[in-house]
Amino acid sequence: MKKVAIVGCGAYMDSGYGCPGEWRCLKAAALGEGAFDEPSSVMAFVKCECPGRTVAPNLGMASRLSEIKPDLIYFSACLAKSKPECPYVTPEELARIVQEKTGVKVVLGTHDYK
């Protein structure tokens, strides 16, 4: 079973844009649905807080505190496919930053549930 970390959009989770923080991401991970190719163990769920500067350090802290390095990092559907889009950084640019800082591959999106 893969160990994964999920990064959700804090603005979406806190503003009630249909992302309750985020049972759909957790369901997809547990069942191996959506972007997950197998059932996965979520070892961290981190909120991206505007303007996104703390995501990589927070993921590093989650890994250190849990003593588990994730096999993959998933950007939640609300972060990877947000409408309106993030005014600070694209998901692709944020993924590049996180991959460089953590050495862990980032997957854009978690599920296609409505």
C-alpha positions, 0 to 999 in steps of 0.5 A: 500500500502506497503512503501518500500526502494530500494537499488541499486548497485552504481557500476552497475548504474554508469558504465552502465551495463544495470542498468539505475538507476533504472526504472525497479525496480521502475516499478516493485514496482509501478505495484506490479510485480517481487518480489513485491506482491502488488503495493508499494510506494517507499519512498527511493532509496539508492545507495550502494557505494563500499565497502558498509559501508554506506548502513545502515546509509543512509537507516536510514537517508532516514527514518529520513528525510522522516519521513517514516519507510519502511515496507520492504527494497528491494535490486535491481536485480543488487545488489542481482544478480550481475555478476560479484559479489560484491568483498566486501560483499555478498547480503546475508551478506549485508542483514543481516547487514541492517536488524540488523541495521534497524529492517526492513526485506530485500528482495533480488531482485526486478524484472526479467525484461531483 
